[in-house]
């Protein structure tokens, strides 16, 4: 026999921990940067450029309405990308989701304003926002599975935390981009052309993200599903036929995570700029500080979950959010120091819940439908918890006062708490 005949078959390449964590983190960072650049522009720029015929409050509400479109697009993206993620694989689907989100973002930076093409401007903006949501609907679930399905035994909460770090990093980068711009150009220049820079510059991040994503191999758990022929033909049908309970409970387990985040980011920014008349730069600094607290508390939460249990940490954090809701009118209605305190407190609690929500939502679904199931659950939660949160909080504050924004957050926390208790230990 020749050497070639007796040589053992080459082993399939295995992703190193560093590859897994960087690939899951960089993708979500890019996706959330793109997503939050829009949220920041929806407050600072879009009301003036795309809805100039309305009074300031109506223009802001219309801008937030386009912001919400992405959350209704996300479940559609979850169904489409989830189907291919469960049928073809995590890697190829993640690359396609990143491209969809990235192209939509770059196109926003190239759009003409209302003054140039009239009503077509907000319509095209809405279409691109739909594309952002469609892409993110497929990105998040795949990134979480890339991390958790490569995790060693007992490390799922820790590995599942890494893609979640993309949210505070994306928020920090998007807020920082506008903050840097305002240090070098005037507000007039920002409205004229400067706002386009972060959208178009995201192209560089996308290229880096694609390079990292293309270097990884399929996750071991999904490869086993292929080898054992466990894949289902239509994962979406299987989810609604066999996993309705997990889908429903998971949606509302994640409810307060979304409500808290968009009250503590998009609504907070608009309230500071439009109501408190805080200068753009200072308002962005508050958001940047909040994003730092957000990022710092994510690994802390993951470590606590490994020691005390994921379900127990989620329960404790949700109770803390419910109590924090009573502080909202006190902090937001007081001095600027109180607003800083609210931002840090809200984003610290956000880090505690967001760190674990990805692993928790993926847990109840088998490998064969996990991409579709976790993505749908997360994005349905986005519809109920996030799509209207900035709009609803703005309307509640204007109509009834700050205390009712706090009641809104409290209601979300109580619903989440009930659904965590209704879920079994293996379901969260």
Secondary structure as GFF3:
##gff-version 3
##sequence-region A 1 428
A	DSSP	alpha_helix	3	6	.	.	.	ID=ss1
A	DSSP	alpha_helix	17	44	.	.	.	ID=ss2
A	DSSP	alpha_helix	46	50	.	.	.	ID=ss3
A	DSSP	alpha_helix	56	87	.	.	.	ID=ss4
A	DSSP	alpha_helix	90	108	.	.	.	ID=ss5
A	DSSP	alpha_helix	114	117	.	.	.	ID=ss6
A	DSSP	alpha_helix	120	148	.	.	.	ID=ss7
A	DSSP	alpha_helix	156	184	.	.	.	ID=ss8
A	DSSP	alpha_helix	187	189	.	.	.	ID=ss9
A	DSSP	pi_helix	190	194	.	.	.	ID=ss10
A	DSSP	alpha_helix	195	214	.	.	.	ID=ss11
A	DSSP	alpha_helix	220	227	.	.	.	ID=ss12
A	DSSP	alpha_helix	235	242	.	.	.	ID=ss13
A	DSSP	alpha_helix	244	253	.	.	.	ID=ss14
A	DSSP	alpha_helix	255	262	.	.	.	ID=ss15
A	DSSP	pi_helix	263	267	.	.	.	ID=ss16
A	DSSP	alpha_helix	268	270	.	.	.	ID=ss17
A	DSSP	pi_helix	271	275	.	.	.	ID=ss18
A	DSSP	alpha_helix	280	308	.	.	.	ID=ss19
A	DSSP	alpha_helix	310	324	.	.	.	ID=ss20
A	DSSP	alpha_helix	328	332	.	.	.	ID=ss21
A	DSSP	alpha_helix	336	363	.	.	.	ID=ss22
A	DSSP	three_ten_helix	367	369	.	.	.	ID=ss23
A	DSSP	alpha_helix	370	385	.	.	.	ID=ss24
A	DSSP	alpha_helix	389	399	.	.	.	ID=ss25
A	DSSP	alpha_helix	402	422	.	.	.	ID=ss26
###
